[in-house]
Each structure stands twice: as structure tokens, then as C-alpha cells.
Amino acid sequence: MPTRVLLVDDHAMIRQGLSSLLEKQPDIEVVGSVEDGRKAADIARELAPDLVIMDISMPNLNGIDATRKIVEEMGDVKVIALSIHSSRHFVAEMLKAGASGYILKECLFDELVEAIKTVLNGGTYLSPKMTGVVIDDYVKRLSTQYQPGGPVLNEREREVLQFLSEGKSTKQIALQLHVSSKTIESNRRNIMDKLGVNSVAELTKYAVREGLTPLES
């Protein structure tokens, strides 16, 4: 049976291009294509793909948290990050979230095919130009209980932070997450207390730095 692949990227042209190239592979079937992490988590439950190719910086839910949701709920699904970010921080966060591979968007398509083969065979694939320094840094920082970016936010706080950084109001966030506005206000206060910031502008800077929200184009 062909490998069932779900594509997740907020740029339609990239999804279309990848889909076209992957469908030419005899052992791959693209079963879905979505533009944000929240939709990815929802449709992954429905379609049960073998592999998800995941962007990192996306609206509504970033690729790091989407990967964490998918891997926690469907342990057999493999995730490969396909990103513009070459920072070791993003690689470490994706690997900790459960991704089995990380390659850069500047790579050739052949490298993506190689990454797919590697992770489906139980391995971990990193772009060659990043492998040495990333693995060394990742192992060292985990061994010292490294916590990137300061205080750790829980899953709900990360979701609220992303929505705040995207300019959504308290009411809009409450409707999206099916909770009360009072709950969202409480979440926001907790986030600001943990991060030691006093404005949405500072929250936005933090969210961009941590890959929770896309950089403006």
C-alpha cells in the first residue's frame, strides 16, 4: 500500500507544488492538504495518514504544537518538519514535540524523498548542513533540562498567546477555544506573569521568536 501523506503549510503554492511532485512517486499518496496546524490536527484524526509534512510558522496553531497534538493522539504517525528556519532552537523544539525529521525549504526534492524513506524506516532525518551542530546542542541542552525562551507555558497558554499575537480579541479567542472571555483574560494574565511582560506587543515579539506565530511577510 502507498504511504499516505498529509501536507501542512500556509502557502497554497508550496502545498500544490509538493503535492504534484509527491504524487509522481509510485509509493506515495497525498491524502490531504491544509493551511494551519489546527486543521492539521483535526484532519489527521479523520484521515489517519502515515506521514505529515509540517511547516512551523502558521496561523491559528503553529507546527510545533500541531506536531505535539498529532503525535500524542496518534503515536504511529510520523512528522517531518519542512521549514525556512535553520535555527537549532526550532529543530530542538520540533524534535521534542515528536517530529522524526527536519529539512529546510531550500533543499532539493530528492532530499525530501530521502527524509521520507528514513523516517518511515524508523530513523530520524536532519538536513546534512545542520546535523552535527544540532544533535550536539540538542543532547547537551536536554541533559541540563534546557528550557528555551524562559518560563514554560502550558498547551492552552501557548494557544492563547498565538491568538493574541495574531491580533484576535478576547471574545474571538474565547469563541475559538469554546471557553468564557473571563477564562481567556485569566490565561492572558498568567502568560504575562510567566514571561514578565506588560503588553501585547511584547507578547507578540516572544511568540515570533518562539515560532508560535508567523513572521509578517
N, C-alpha and C positions, 0 to 999 in steps of 0.2 A: 504494500500500500504506500502511496506517496506521503511525504511529510506535509502535514497541514500547518500552514504559516499564517499568522495574523500580523499585519503591518500597522504600526502606530507612529504617526508623525503629523505635526500640524501644518505641513506644507503639502498640498494636494499633488503638486508636480513630482515631488520626491516619491510619494506613495505610488503614483501612476507609473513612474519610471521603474521603480523596484518591482512592482507587480509584473510589468511587461517582461523584465529580464528574468525574474524568478519562474514565471510560467513557462519559459523556454527550457527550463531544466526538467528532464524526464521524470525525476522522482520528487518533485515539489508541487504542491497545490496551494495557491493563495486563497484562503477561505474567508478573509475579511480585511477591511482597511478602515481605520478610524483616525480621528484627528486629535484626540486628547486622552489622557490617562484614565479619566473616569469612565469614558465609553469603552476603553480597552478592557478595564476590569469587568465591566458588565457583559461585554460580548464574549470575553474569554470564558465566562461561566456557561454561556449559551452554546458556543461553538466547540469548546474543548480542543483548542489547537495543540499541536505538538511543540510548536515554537512561536515565540513572539519576538519580532524585531522592533525594538523600542527606542524612540527618541527620548531625550531627557527634558529639555525645556519646552513645555507645552502648557496651554491654558487649562483651567479647571482642575487638573491634577497632573503634577509633573511625573516624569518617567520613573524616578526613584521610588516614590510612594506607590505608583501603579504597579511597579515590579514587585514590591513588597506584598501588596494585596494579592496579586496573582499567584505568587509562589507560596504564600501562606495557605491560600484556599485550594490550590491545585498543584501539589508538590511535584507532579510529573512533568509539568510544563517548563520548557527551557526558555530563557530570555537572553537575547543578545542586544546590548546597547549599541545604537548607531548614532553617533553624536559629533557635533563640531567641537566639543570640549575636550582638550587634551590634558587638563589639569589632573594630577594624581588624586586630588580630593574627590572629583566626580567619579573616577574609576573606583576608588575605595568605597564610596557610598553605594554605587551600583552593585558591587560585589557583595557588600554586607546585606543589601536588600534581597540578594538571591540570584542575581544575573550570573550566567555562565560564560558570557563573552562580552567584549567591549572593543569596538573598532570605530575608527574615525570616518566621517563622511567623505573625507578626501581620498580614501582608499579606492583601489580598483575593485570592480565587481567580483573578480576572481578571489579576492581576499575574503569577501563576504561568504562566498560559496565554501571556502576552506573553513571559515569560522563555523558555519552551519554543520559541516561534517564533523568537526571536532567536538562541538557541544553535544550533538546527537549521539556521539560515541562515548559520552560521559566525561569529556575533558573540559578544560577552561581555555578560552582563546582570548588573547590580547593582541592588539596591533603590535607588530615587531618593534617599531620605533619606541614603544612605551614599556615593553615587558620588563626589562631589567630593573629600572628605577622604580616602577610602580609596585612590583611584587616586593622588593626590598622594603620600601616605605610602608606598604600595607601591613606586612607581617610585624614590623617593628612597632608601628603605632597601635595595632590591635593588642600586642603583648603588654603595652603600657596603658591599656584602656583609654586610648586616644578618643577624644570627643570633639570632632571638628565643629568649629563655629561657636563653641561655648556651650551654654546650658542646653540640655536635650529637651526638645518639645515632644509631646505625645502625638499620636496619629491625628486626633481631632484638632489639636492646636496647629499642626502643620497645614491641615486643610483650610482652617480659618485664616491663617497667615497668608496662604496663597491667594485666597479670595480677596482679602484686604488689599494685598499688593496689586491686584488687578483692578482695583477701584470699585469693587462691589460694596453696597451699603449693608448695614447690619440686617435690615429686613430682607434684602436679597439673599444674603448668606443663610439666614435662618430658614427661608423657604427652600433653598437648595439642599440644605442638610436636614430638613424636617425637624427642626427644633425651634424653641422660642427665641425672640430677639434678646431677652434677658440672658439666656444661656450664651449667646454669641458675645454679648457685652462682657460677660464674666470670662469667657475664653480670651477675649482681647486683652483684658486687664492682666490675666495670668501670663500671656505671651510677653507683654511689655515688661512685667516684673521680672520674668526669667531672663529676658535679653537686656534688661537695663536700658530701655529706650523710652522716649516720651512722645513720639509722633509716628504717624503712618508713613511719612517719608523715610524715617529711619528703618521702619519695618520693611519697607519695600527694598531698601538697599540690602538688608540682610537676606531677604527672600531671593533676590537676584544672585547674590554671592553664593548662596547655598544651592542654587539650581532649582528652587521651588517654583519659580515663575520665569517666563521667557524674557530675555533682553529685548528692549524695543528695537525694531528694525529701522 
